[in-house]
Amino acid sequence: MTDFDCDVLVVGGGPGGYTAAFRAADLGKKVILVEKRGNLGGVCLNVGCIPSKALLHVAEIINSAKEADSVGVEFNKPKIDLDKVRDFKSSVVNKLTCGLSCLADQRGVDVIYGSATFKTDHSIVVDDKEISFENCIIAAGSSVAQIPGIPYDDERVWSSSDALKLSEIPKRLLIIGGGIIGLEMATVYSALGSKVTIVEYMPQIVPVADKDLVMVLQKKLKASCDIYTKTKVTEVVAESDKLIAKLEGKKAPESAEFDAVLVAVGRRPNGKLLGLENTSVNVDDAGFIAANSQLCTNCPNIFAVGDIVGQPMLAHKAVHEGKVAAEVICGHDVSFNSSAIPSVAYTDPELAWVGLTEKEAKEQGIDFEKANFPWAASGRALSSEVANGKTKTLFDKSTGKLIGVGVVGKNAGELISIAALAISKEMTGEEIAKTVFPHPTLGETIGFAAELFDGSITDIMNPKV
């Protein structure tokens, strides 16, 4: 039998990678984890999900203080100390990265920092050191996508990572891309005082979500941001004192001046950056690696998880895929279920969905019934001044099972967890309607929506009676 340096080698120390490494170690495998950054956590923890949420927390405080006068409480205009804000963000990141390092040590996972290049189906090279493995899990993530016509070498042109550095608060900020990342940064910078312009090529912001939910978010954003949909940025010209963006769109100006430009047009997988041409692993032209429900590639000892295997590019998806891959390697009969992966935009208000959207259900020819519960009928929403929210549910008419949920409103990202559980457990509208939710809460709006479908609601007029 061939002697390998490890039983499982994991390439990439982001959420999918460190989860896979820790789970394999817990199951008795000798594990080596290779990470190109100087610490664990990947994009999500270091320059993505976590620092953005820290800044969104700051934005929420500012916005809450600004809006408090409607309930009889007035605050002076806030003074923003950028150094302290950056320190707060960094402290959150540092606590979590240090925690991961401790967990790796406690589990006996050997962490090697450096860039990995595959040499064969059973070996990689990290900074000229060759490491052999019996099995490998690729969790190498994705990189920021770029578009033509942008002077990326200008320091005033930002990626999402640059925006999270919070080096300055530009007076005029252009955000190219109206997806989740762009809108979260719009929420942060508009709260901090920037005049934000959002340009989205598609007919609506957050193109993958249902329009009726997105419109609630868009209405709130328009109070502080200019939004141009069906619009393209054809070029950005850098001058000494400004950036000039040239736009194409019916309602957009031909050009506009900005102090900074954030390019947030999505991410591309890193499959082409690993030397996988030296292996038998198939990588498509876009850089994605195909993997089955057990996250195994066409090469039986090499697995892949996270952004590199396809959409949605979400940390929580990668985490569960990482666990499955590690458990399959350890002989467990498990597979990954992708039917209930929640997506959340941590904007103001938040937007979240799980399962099928209305558009997807129609495309799949599913005979479904929609039940929407308006937050204007929620006591908790009214008392919290968030009555503009909405909970939308989709039920399969033939089975009565919940197949999709969308929520727009305060804490939508928290509420969607209830829906994810209900969909994964294949609960019916009747079962959800008979579940006792605490009152008054925003969470009970999911129960109210189910009651609408079930025909048993009493909190609003029942259309089925």
Beta strands, then each sheet from edge to edge (+ up, - down):
strand 1: 6-11
strand 2: 31-35
strand 3: 110-113
strand 4: 116-120
strand 5: 123-126
strand 6: 129-138
strand 7: 142-144
strand 8: 157-158
strand 9: 172-176
strand 10: 195-199
strand 11: 225-228
strand 12: 232-239
strand 13: 242-248
strand 14: 255-258
strand 15: 260-263
strand 16: 267-269
strand 17: 302-304
strand 18: 343-345
strand 19: 350-355
strand 20: 368-374
strand 21: 390-396
strand 22: 402-409
sheet 1: 3+ 2+ 1+ 6+ 5- 4+
sheet 2: 3+ 2+ 1+ 6+ 17+
sheet 3: 7+ 16-
sheet 4: 8+ 15+ 9+ 10+ 11+
sheet 5: 12+ 13- 14+
sheet 6: 18+ 19- 22+ 21- 20+
end
